[in-house]
C-alpha cells in the first residue's frame, strides 16, 4: 500500500483551443514474446491490471518490455529444504564472535544511530541486529532484478495476488523516480536493500534517515536503519522494554507451560523461574507480560519472551530469526553468551517431520497439515501427546521423539538420506 504523497501525480489541466483534428497516434507495437506462451498471457493480463491501478502506461511499457520468467526464482520458490536445521545449530552460526565484533564497531562509529533510536523508540542495538541478519550490515543485499523476480512469482501462481501487488508497488517506485531499475535489486523473493523491504513496505514505511531528501535503503545505512526502526515502531515496539530474557527453570517444572500463558516476571517467579544472569528486572519489564519459550526443548536454554520479541517476528515471522536478532543486540551492548548451552541435535529430514505429524494425527493429536513445517500447531499437538504419555511436555521434536511416535503409530522408518550442507541463515524478505 503506497504511502501518502507517493501516488502518481495528476497530469496538469490542458486548455484546448480550436485547431485542425490531430492525426491519430500510431498504434503501440505489440510486446515481444518471451517464448513462454503462458507467461506472455499472464503478462498481457497484468499490464491491464497495472494500468487500472494507475501505473503510467509509459512505465508499464518500458519496465515490462522483453520480460521473461527467471527459472532460478521458480526453483527457489518451490524448494522446501530436505533437512530442518536445529535451532541451536542455526543460532550458533549466526550469533558468531565475528558478527558481534562488527556490530560493536558499528555501534561506536555510527554517530547518527542514537538519534534514530530516540526518534522511533527502538534501541539502536536491535536495529543493528536486524541489519546484521538481513544483509550482513549491508554487504549482502541480493542481486536479483526485483521486477523480474516478482513477475516470475506472480506468473508461477503460488503467491500470485501478493506478488502482483508487490510488482505494482515496484512499478510505482520506478514511476516516482525514487529509484532506478538498476537499484531495484534484492533477494529472489522480492526483498530489497540493506533491510530487505518488499516494494509495498518501501512505499508505506521507508523514511529518509540521513536528511538528503531521498529514501535510499540500498546505499544509505541511515535510511535503511531508520526505515527498519519505523517498521518496528509501527508494528508496536514498546519503548523502554526488553525483548526477551534467558531464565532458569526449577526441578520438576511443568514444561507444558511453554508457549502458553503470558504473565509478569513476578508470576513466573512464583513458579520458580528466575533470570539466568542473576540480575533483577527493570521496572518496565517487571510490569510486562512474558511467555515462556523452550526453543530446543527441556535440554536447551529457556527464555521469557516479552511483547517486543513478537514485534521482531512481525519483521520476519521466525522464532529463530527473532532470537538471533535479539541475542546479537544483547551481545552488541556487552552481554555475554547464554548461560545454558544449546544441545547438539541431528537435523530432521522432511520425511521424518511429515511422519511425526502423521503419527500425531493417527494417535488423536491434531497437528494440522502434514507438511513438514513444525509450527505452533505441531508443537501444541506434540505437547499434548507428551503430557498424555507422562513425558516432559516441552513440544520439541527431536530424532528420538520421532522414533517413539513412529513406533507407537505403526509408521515404518524410511531410509535416512545424508544431510546436505545448509546455509547459515534462511532467505529473508518482508
Phi, psi and omega in degrees: 000124184292144177285158179302139178088356182252003178291158180298133183292149176285132180299147180295149180293133179251130178273124182272138174240158181296130180199168179295147178305135180286150177292143180300142179292144179297143180295142179294143179292144179294139179302141179294146179284143176276348186092355178242104187300320181293319178295317180299322179294316177298315184297320179298315178293322180293323178306316180294320180293321179294319178296320178295334178276000176096006177288130181304138183301323180298323179291318178301311182297317184292313189278337181260000180295131176070014184290138176228153177291150179261109183298334179292323178294318178302316181294317181292323181292327183269357186270126170252128183305135179294324181242143178260116181289131176302145185300325179296319177298316180300312184289326175298326182285321187267332177266070187262160179299322179297316181293322177297318180297319178296316181298320179294323177294317178297322180301323181279326189271335183274087187293340181274351186297319178300326178294320177298317181297316179294322183295319186252349178081011181254127181304139179301327181291327174296318178297321177296322178296317177297315180301316179298317183289321187284321186212022183052052180061037176091355186280333185233092183258350184093148182236021176279139173293115186300318180298314181293320180298314182292323176297321179295315180296323179291316180294321184296333166098338185295324179231046189300310184300314180297313184294323178294320176300318179292322180294318176298320177297320178297319178295325177295321177299315180295321179294327182285341183082005180291335179209156176263165178301324180295330178283331185286070178240149179184212182283168178297337182270006175095007179273140192234150167080188186290338178242014168053063175267137168283161187304317179300320179293323176301311183297321186271338195228334181297145181226164176273107183267339183256001173078017181266005178085004181233155176252091187248087181282355180270313187255347184246109176302324181295318177295317183296313183285325175295324178293318177297320179297319179296320178298313181293322179296316179293333180280354174112021180303134183259111182303138173084350180261155176281184180251326180189168178212133174290138181229164176247136181258146181283164175298141178078012183295147178277098182295344178295350176283349179295144185055030182246240186294148172254120183213167185290159175306327179295320178294321177292323179298327178296339177266005178094007181276130181223155179299137183292331182275357177082356179271163180278191182258145172293162181299318182295316181291328181294338181264349183273157177261134185236153179249138178282138178222135176241083188299330180244023179081189185297339183274355184244189180295152176244147182226147162261121183262121179270168183308326181294335174301318183285338172291318176301324180287345171284337174285315177213113190281071179216128177301313183297319179299311183296320176298317181296313180298317180291318179295323175298316179302317179297321179291325179298328181278001179106001177292158181263184178295171177297153178286314180272134180282155173284135177288154175268123184234156175281131175303141182264131178285159177300318180299320180292321180294318178296317180298322178297318178294319177296321179294316179301316179297317181297329182271002176094018180239102191286113178265002188087207182295141176274075186249000180084358178267114183273088181252199185301316183295318179295318180293323178295317178296320180295319178298320179296318178296315180299317181296320180295332180264007180058041174255161175303116189273065183268355178069019184260123182269106178249172179299321181291324178294319178300319179299318178296317180296316179300315183296316183291325183271355179073034178257119183292146178282135176274156175303136183272121175288165180280129180300136176274155175302142183240148178294159181291334182214153181283165174301144180256173179158139178271000000 
